[in-house]
Amino acid sequence: SLGAATCYRPKIERSLTKLGNLQHERYQHLADACANFSLIADYSRQPLFQEQSEFNILRHNHLETCSEQLVVAGASCFPLLTRLVLFLYVPIAGMQVANGSLPFSFYLTDVTMFFLVGDVCRQIFETS
């Protein structure tokens, strides 16, 4: 019986060693899978992330273009509005100056204020 035990001992040791190696390989695979789970999950959802990123980039570009158009329109709109207001104000206020109901200094102050307000509004749109 002792001889039979020594005869099987190398087989048992090889078998236990093989089983230990397999368990170690399984453990290593499980550890790698757990460590890479988020990476694997991201790879499987990669098209979704790419689509979302492309959508965000396109939306950002569109909003940037719209804001630039608004700035250009605002910057060019205020000189036009200033000219329009002055085009309407000068004849009306000029008649009041000619009648004597509006002092000439007030008239010049109002015209200067229209220019200043138009310029300030233009600068606000250009800097924002």
C-alpha positions in Angstrom: 0.0 0.0 0.0 2.9 2.3 0.8 4.5 1.5 -2.6 1.2 2.2 -4.4 1.0 5.6 -2.6 4.5 6.5 -3.8 3.7 5.3 -7.3 0.7 7.6 -7.5 2.3 10.5 -5.7 4.0 12.0 -8.8 0.7 11.7 -10.7 -1.2 13.4 -7.9 1.4 16.1 -7.6 1.3 16.7 -11.4 -2.5 16.7 -11.2 -2.5 19.2 -8.3 0.1 21.3 -10.0 -2.0 21.3 -13.2 -5.1 22.1 -11.2 -3.3 24.9 -9.4 -2.1 26.4 -12.7 -5.6 26.2 -14.2 -7.0 27.9 -11.1 -4.3 30.6 -11.3 -5.1 31.1 -15.0 -8.8 31.4 -14.2 -8.1 33.8 -11.4 -5.8 35.9 -13.6 -8.5 35.9 -16.4 -11.1 37.0 -13.8 -8.8 39.7 -12.4 -8.0 41.0 -16.0 -11.7 40.9 -16.9 -12.6 42.9 -13.7 -9.8 45.4 -14.3 -10.8 45.8 -18.0 -14.6 45.7 -17.5 -15.0 49.5 -17.8 -12.8 49.4 -20.9 -14.7 46.6 -22.4 -18.0 48.3 -21.6 -16.8 51.5 -23.2 -15.7 49.7 -26.3 -19.1 48.1 -26.7 -20.7 51.6 -26.4 -18.0 53.4 -28.5 -20.4 54.1 -31.4 -22.8 55.8 -29.0 -20.0 57.9 -27.5 -18.8 58.8 -31.0 -22.3 59.9 -32.1 -22.8 61.9 -28.9 -19.4 63.6 -29.4 -20.1 64.4 -33.1 -23.5 65.8 -32.1 -22.0 68.0 -29.4 -19.3 69.2 -31.8 -21.9 70.1 -34.4 -24.1 71.8 -31.9 -21.2 73.8 -30.5 -20.2 74.8 -34.1 -23.8 75.8 -34.9 -24.1 77.9 -31.7 -20.8 79.5 -32.3 -21.8 80.4 -35.8 -25.1 81.8 -34.6 -23.5 83.9 -31.9 -21.0 85.3 -34.4 -23.8 86.2 -36.7 -25.6 87.9 -33.9 -22.5 89.9 -32.9 -22.0 91.0 -36.6 -25.7 91.8 -37.0 -25.7 93.7 -33.7 -22.5 95.6 -34.5 -23.8 96.6 -37.9 -27.3 97.2 -36.7 -26.5 100.0 -34.1 -24.9 102.4 -36.5 -27.8 101.9 -38.8 -30.3 102.5 -36.0 -28.3 105.6 -34.9 -28.5 107.0 -38.4 -32.2 106.2 -38.6 -32.9 107.9 -35.3 -30.9 110.9 -36.3 -32.6 111.0 -39.7 -35.9 111.3 -37.9 -34.7 113.5 -35.0 -32.8 116.1 -36.9 -35.7 117.5 -39.0 -38.2 117.4 -36.1 -35.9 118.9 -33.5 -34.5 121.3 -36.1 -38.0 122.7 -36.6 -38.3 123.1 -32.8 -35.0 125.0 -32.7 -36.2 127.2 -35.6 -39.4 127.9 -33.7 -37.5 128.7 -30.5 -39.2 126.0 -28.4 -35.9 123.9 -28.1 -32.6 125.6 -27.3 -29.8 124.9 -29.8 -27.5 123.6 -27.0 -30.1 120.9 -26.1 -30.4 120.0 -29.7 -26.6 119.5 -30.1 -26.5 117.6 -26.8 -29.3 115.3 -27.9 -27.5 114.6 -31.2 -24.2 113.9 -29.4 -26.0 111.6 -27.0 -27.6 109.6 -29.8 -24.1 109.1 -31.3 -22.6 108.1 -27.9 -25.5 105.6 -27.1 -25.2 104.0 -30.6 -21.4 103.7 -30.2 -21.7 102.2 -26.7 -24.3 99.7 -27.8 -22.0 98.7 -30.8 -19.1 98.2 -28.4 -21.2 96.1 -26.1 -22.1 93.8 -28.9 -18.5 93.6 -30.2 -17.1 92.7 -26.8 -19.7 90.2 -25.8 
